[in-house]
Amino acid sequence: MDTIVRLKVKKDIDNKQHKALLELKGNIIAKGFTDIIHISDEGEEFHINSFTTLSGQSAALYEYMAAFLEEKALRDLVTLL
């Protein structure tokens, strides 16, 4: 069964943060956690990034995302919903 993952991402970010977020999304796809990430608006301040992953991969995905967000200092910009 698939698990839906949703990330709430601030819109007001600098170029370095934007590049890091693109790297995160690219890595999520390259590592095979998902095939596509959907982006939608949530008001003027946030985007919602959503995608599905296999339930068996969700723990590894959450662990990877937490480490990446910590390493790139993006914890204040991205919230896991």
C-alpha positions in Angstrom: 0.0 0.0 0.0 1.2 3.5 -0.8 1.8 6.2 1.8 1.1 9.9 0.9 3.9 12.3 2.0 3.2 16.0 2.2 5.7 18.7 2.8 4.8 22.3 3.6 7.5 24.6 2.1 7.9 28.3 2.7 7.7 30.3 -0.6 10.0 33.1 0.6 13.5 31.5 0.4 16.8 32.5 -1.0 18.7 31.0 -4.0 20.8 28.7 -1.8 17.8 27.3 0.0 15.9 26.9 -3.3 18.8 24.9 -4.7 18.9 22.7 -1.6 15.2 22.0 -1.9 15.6 21.1 -5.6 18.4 18.8 -4.6 16.2 17.1 -1.9 13.4 16.6 -4.4 15.8 15.3 -7.0 17.3 12.9 -4.6 13.9 11.6 -3.4 13.2 10.7 -7.1 16.7 9.4 -7.9 16.7 7.1 -4.8 13.4 5.6 -6.0 11.1 6.8 -3.2 8.7 8.2 -5.8 8.4 9.0 -9.5 6.8 12.5 -9.3 6.3 15.3 -6.8 3.2 17.4 -7.1 3.4 21.1 -6.0 0.4 23.2 -5.1 -0.1 26.6 -3.5 -1.3 27.0 0.0 -2.0 30.7 0.5 0.6 33.4 -0.1 3.3 31.9 2.2 3.6 28.2 1.4 3.7 25.5 -1.2 2.6 21.9 -0.6 4.8 19.2 -2.1 3.1 15.9 -2.1 4.0 12.4 -3.5 3.4 8.8 -2.8 5.9 6.2 -1.7 5.6 2.5 -0.8 4.7 1.9 2.8 7.8 -0.3 3.2 10.0 2.7 2.2 8.4 5.4 4.3 10.6 4.9 7.4 13.8 5.1 5.3 12.4 8.1 3.4 11.5 10.0 6.6 15.0 9.3 8.0 16.7 10.5 4.8 14.6 13.7 4.7 15.3 14.5 8.3 19.0 14.1 7.9 19.0 16.1 4.7 17.0 19.0 6.2 19.2 19.1 9.2 22.4 19.0 7.1 21.2 21.8 4.8 19.7 23.9 7.7 16.2 23.8 6.1 14.3 22.7 9.3 12.7 26.1 9.5 11.5 26.1 5.9 10.0 22.6 5.5 7.4 21.0 7.7 6.3 17.4 7.3 2.5 17.2 7.3 
